[in-house]
Amino acid sequence: MATALDEILISSARKDFAEQIHALRRRLIEAAMFELDSPEYDTALNIVRDVAARGDKALIELTEKHDGVKLTPDTLKVSRQDLKTAHDEIDPKLLASLRQAIANVRKYQSEIFIGKPNTHPGIKYTPIRRVGVCVPGASAPLPSTVIMTVVPAQVAGVEQIVVVSPPRYKGSIHPVILAVCHELGIEEVYRVGGAQAVAAMACGAETIPKVDKIVGPGNRWVQTAKKLVLGYVGIDSIAGPSEVLIIADKNANPAWVAADMLSQAEHNPGSAVVATDSQDLADKTLAALKDQAAQLSRAKDTIQSLRADSRIVVFDSLDKAVDFANDFAPEHLQIQCGPHSERVAGKIQNAGAIFIGPYSPVAVGDYWAGPSHTLPTGAAARSFSALSSNDFVKSSSIIAYDKARLLESADDIIRLAMTEGLDAHAKSVDIRRQN
């Protein structure tokens, strides 16, 4: 089966290179959300409309339909006691690791925060009042998602934070998720997921009051719903499958590069692309990839994922590999070019997060370093950034003219207003210099 991976090693000189990369990117974008003309898109729209119209009743019916759990208005919300119990029962070593991760994220997000008082004359930053966080109900708990979304919001000063997650663990939310929510002081946690959870937070329901912004990952139903409610609320971005692009030269360790590829491919779907100027590294990475993939518990699925969504690309220069990376605009960009890594990093224009050097695997950013792992995917890094504390404040321009300054500028303002045919605008200035 591993020999099937031979096809992922390609040269940028191939005639169908652009076509192959376009097809790979297209598959990942399509995996992010449903097409506008698809039946699933219409279904997501109908879910949003249903929740907007019927509130809790629709939430309960949809949760039973999609998650197989029958809730009531009283059990939609996780009780404080359930949150505390989960926290009391968590493994102490895991709790210690979670607390350090929280501290790391809080420190980093505080250092980059732009909304500190009296630091920006002429502009006022105000925290968003109420934020909703989507936490997927995966087969294993995802406490890192809670940390990477909630902590930046807390640093920004958000007063009310809501967490939603589908009840897929024994009819409720995994206790590790609940424990982290309790550790962070989150009291609004709801047993609901999917498009219906997004709709409830955007439109409001009897049990779940409306929020002002929705953030966090999710499947195609969640992302499609986020797009549908954009405008009613703010969102972070439309997040698709996880992806990494690794720029590596002859200095890279092929076994480590292969391990980094597999760490993304195991998301399935998940994309891992290596861009290198070294044929030798490419060959050795492919060999290491085959060996490591064969040892995984889900080897067959991972190899299929690699064949569909991953490539090792050989360029005739490292500069061309960098150009390719900037065009690809990956969610995660690793640079493993030995002593040249910092120089290569300086040429990067489009990436959600940049991991410099051989000792900076993506997992460090996923769990520990401090920047949020909620990142733009599907080439969105060309115009979107990583989620941060700065995404949870809004700015208001401050204009405070006195009489002398207005009189000094009045003729110019009136002239501009009259040019646009807005004489009432002009008169609102003129009347003030007549008294």
N, C-alpha and C positions, 0 to 999 in steps of 0.2 A: 504493500500500500504506500509506503514512504517514497518509493520510486516515482510515484505520481507527482511528487513535488518538483521534479526536474523542470517542469513547464513554467514554474514561477520565476526562474532565472532567465532574464531577458537582457538584450542590449538596446540602448537608446537609439542605435543605428537601424534597428528593424523598421521596415516600411510601415508596419501596423502598430508601431509603438504608441503613437498618439491615440489611436483608436482603442488600444488595450487599456490605457490609463483612463480615457474618457468613460469606457464601459465600467471600469472598476469604481470610479467616482460616482457614476450614475446609479449603480446598484446601492451604494451607501446612502445617497441622498433619498432614494426611493424607500429605503428601510427606515428613514427618519419619520416620515409621515405619509399619509395617503394622498394619492393624486386627486386633483380637484374634481375630475369627472368619474371617480371611482364610487362604487356602491358603499364602500367603507367610509368614505368622506361624508356621504349623505347620512350614514348611520351616526357618525360622530356629531354632525350638525343636529340631527334629531334628538340625540341625547342631551345636548346643550339646551335645546329648546324645551325639552321635557322637564329638565331640572329647573329651568327658569320659571316654568309655568306651575309645576306641582311641588317643588321644594322637597321636603323630607320624604314624602310619599314616593316620589320618583327615585330618590337616592336608595331607599330601602328595597324597592323592586329591582332596580338595576344591580345592586350589590348581590341580591339573592340569585339573579340571573347569571351574572358573570363570575362571581366568586363562590357561589353555593352556600352563602351564609345569610341566615335570616336575622335581621336586626330590627330594633324598634327605635323610635325617637330617643328613648332613654339610654340605649346602648350604642348609638352612633359615636358618642363621645366617650373616650377612655376616662375612667374616674381617677381622681387624685390618688386614691388608695392603690389602684392597679399600677399606676406609675411608680409609687413608692415601693410597692412589693417587688416589682421588677428590679428596681435599683438595689434593694436590700439583698436580693438573691443572686446578683451578678458575680461572676468570678472575680475575686479581689485583684488578681494580676491583670486581667483584662481591663478592669476599671482603672487601674493605675496607668496602663498604656493609653487608654482613652483620655484620661485627665491630662497627660503630657501632650497628647496630640491637640487637645483643646487649647492648652496654654500656648503651644507653638503657633496655631492659627490665630489666636487672639493677639499675640505679640506682633506678628507680621501684618495683620489687617489694621492694627492700630497705627503702625509705623507708616503705612501708605495712605491713611485716611486723609482726605482733602477737606473735610467739613469741620475742622477744628475752629472754634470761635476766634474772630478778630484776626484771621490770617489772610483774608482775601478782601480788601476794600472794594466796594462796589458790587458785592454779591453776597447773598445770604443763603446758607445751606440749611435745609430743614429735613430731618429724618422722615421717611415715609411712615405713616402712622400704623398701618396694618399690612402684614406680609404673609402670604401662604407658601408653604414649602411642600413639594411633592417628593415622597420617599418611595421608591419602588418596592413591591412585595416580592422580592426574589426568593429563590429556594434557600439561600443563605441570607442572613441579615446584612444590611448595609448601613452600619452606624456612621461610617465616614461621610455618607451623604448628609446626614443630619448635621454633623460638625461643620462641614464645608459650606453649608448654606445658612445655618442658624447663627453661627458665631460671627460672620461678617455683618449680618443684620443687627446683631446685638452691639457690635462695635460702633455701628452707625447711629445707634440710639433708637432703633425701632421699638415702639412700646408694646405692640401686640404681634406675636408670631404664632401662626397656626401650622400644624403639621398634619398632613393626611397620608395615609398608607393603607392599601387594601388588606382586609382581614384574611390572610392566607396562611397563618400559622395557628392551627387549632382554633379557627374561628375568630382570631384576633390578630393583633400585630405582634411580631416577634419581640420577646421580652428585652432583648438587647437594645432594640430601637427605643422601647419605652424607657429603659434605664438611662440611656443617653439624653432623652428628652427631659427626664427628671433631673439629671445632673446639670443640665443647662437652664433649668427653671421654666421649662415650657409646660404650660398647664392645659393648652388647647390642642388636643391630639384626637383625631377622628379616624374611625375604622372604615374608611372609604377610599377608593382609588379610581384609576381610569379617567375617562372623559367626564364621568359624572362628578368626580371630586373637583376637577378643574371648573366645571360649570357651577357647582355650588359655591366655590370661593369667588368666582367672578360675578355671579348674579345674586348670591345670597340665598339662604334657605332658613327655615325656622330654627334649626339647630346650629347652622354654620353661618354666622354673619359674613357679609361681603368683605373681601380684602381689597387692597389697593394695588398689589403687585403679586404675581405668582412666579416662583422660581423652582428649579429642580428638574431632574431627569425623569424619564418615563418611556414607555413604549410608544408605538405609533398612534395609539388612541389618545394618549396624554398629550403628545406633541401637536397632533392635529387640533385637539380641543384648545390648546394654548393659542394656536394661531387664530382660531375662530373667535376667541374672546379678547384678542388684542384690540385695544381701543376702549373696551369696558374697563380693563385693568392693564397695567404694564406687565411685561414678561421679561425674562432674561434673554432667551434665544430659543430657537428650535433645535433641540439636541438630537443628533442621530447616533449611529453606532460608534463605539470607541475606535480611535485610529492613532497610529504613531508612524512618523517618518524618521528614519535614522540615517543621518549623513555620516558615513564612515570611510576612513582611508586605510592604508596599509598598517597603520598603528593600532587599529582596533583589534580587540579580542573576538574572534569569530564565534566562540562558544557563548560569550556574553551577548553579542548581537542576536544570536539565535534565541537565547533565553528571553530577550526583550521582545522579539517578534512574537513568541509564543504567549507572552503575558497579555498581549492584546488580542491575539487570535482566539484565545480561550473564551472571550466574551461571546463569540459566535452569534451574530455577526460582529466581527472586529477586524480592522484592517491594519496590516503591518507592511510598510514599504521601506526597503533599504536603497539608498542612493550612494553609489561608491564609484571611485575611479580606479579601483583595484580588482582586476579579474581574479587574482589569487584569493583576496578576501571574500569575494562573492562565492567562489567555489567552496572554500572552507566553511563559510557560513551555511551554505546549503547542506553540506555534509553534517554539520553539527545540528542543524534543524531537523534533519531526518532522524538522527540518533535520539535527540531529546523528545521529539514528538512521539516516537514509538513507545516511550516509557510512560507517557501520560495515561491517567485512568480513562480519559475520554479521547484516546488517540485518533480514532476514526473520525469523530466529529471535528476535532481540531485540524486534522489534515485536510478535510473537506473545506473547512473555513479558510485555511491558508491558500488552497488552490483557487478558491473563488475570489478572495478579497486581498491577497497579499502578493508582493512582487519583490525580487531582488534585481535592481537595475544597474547595469554597468555603463558609466559615461566615460568619455575620453578625457575629461578634466574635472577637477573638483569644483571649479567655478560653474560648470554646467549642472552639476549636481545641486549646487546652491540655487541656481536659477529655477531648476525644477521644483525644489522645495518651496520657494517663494510662490510659485504658481500653484502648487498643490495646497498650500496654506493649511497645514495639518493641525489637528487638535493638540497633539503632543509632538514636539520635535526634539530628538536626541542628537547630540553632536559628539561623535567619538573619533576624533582626529588627532589624538595625542597632543603634542605641544601646539598644534595649530587650532585647537578647539575654540579658544577665545576669539581668534581672528575670524574664524568662520561664523561664529555667533554674531559678530558685528555686522555681517552682511545679511542677516535674516530680517526680513520685513514683515512676513506674515506667518504667525504661529500663535496658538493659544497659550502654550507654555513651552519654554525652552530649557532643556536639560543638558548642561554642559559637562563633558568629561565622562570617563568610564565608570565613575562611582556615583553617578546621578541617574539611576534607573527611574522609570516613570512611577514605580511604586512609592518612591520617596515623596513625590508630589501628591500621589493619591491619598496618602495617609498622614504625612508627618511634617513636611517642611514648613508649611504655613500658607502659601497661596492656595486658593480654592481649586479643587479638581473639577469644578463645574466650568467647562470650557466650550468654546465654539467648535463645531464639527462641520464636515462637509464643505470645506473652503470658506466657511463663514468668518474665519480668522482674518480675512481680508478687510473686514469692517466691524467685527465684534471682538470683544476682549473677554478675558477670564472674569468670572463673577468675583466681585470684591466688595468691601465695605462701602466703596464709592457708588455702587449701584443701588444703595438703599437710602440715598439722600437725593433730594431735588433742589434745584437752585432757583432763587429769585433775584433778579437784577435790582439794585438799589440806585434810585435816582433822587437826589435831594438838592435842587437848585434854590438859591436865594434870589432876591429881587434883582440885584446887580447882575448876576450871571444870566438871568433870563433876558433882561433888557439888552445885554451885550449880544445875545444870540438871536433876538426876536426877528430881525429883518430876514436873516437867512432861513429860519424855520418857516416864517410866513411865505417866503418865496418858494420854498420846496413844497409846502402844502398847496399853494395856488397852482403850481405846475401840475400837480396831480388832480386838480379840480376839486379839492376838499376845502371849500372856503370856511366851513364851520371849524375845521382844525385851525386854520389861520386866525379866525376871530377869537378862538379860545386863548391864543397868545396875545393878540392885539389888545383885547379888553383889559389885560393885566397891566399894560403899560400906559393906559389912559387914566389910571387912578393912583 
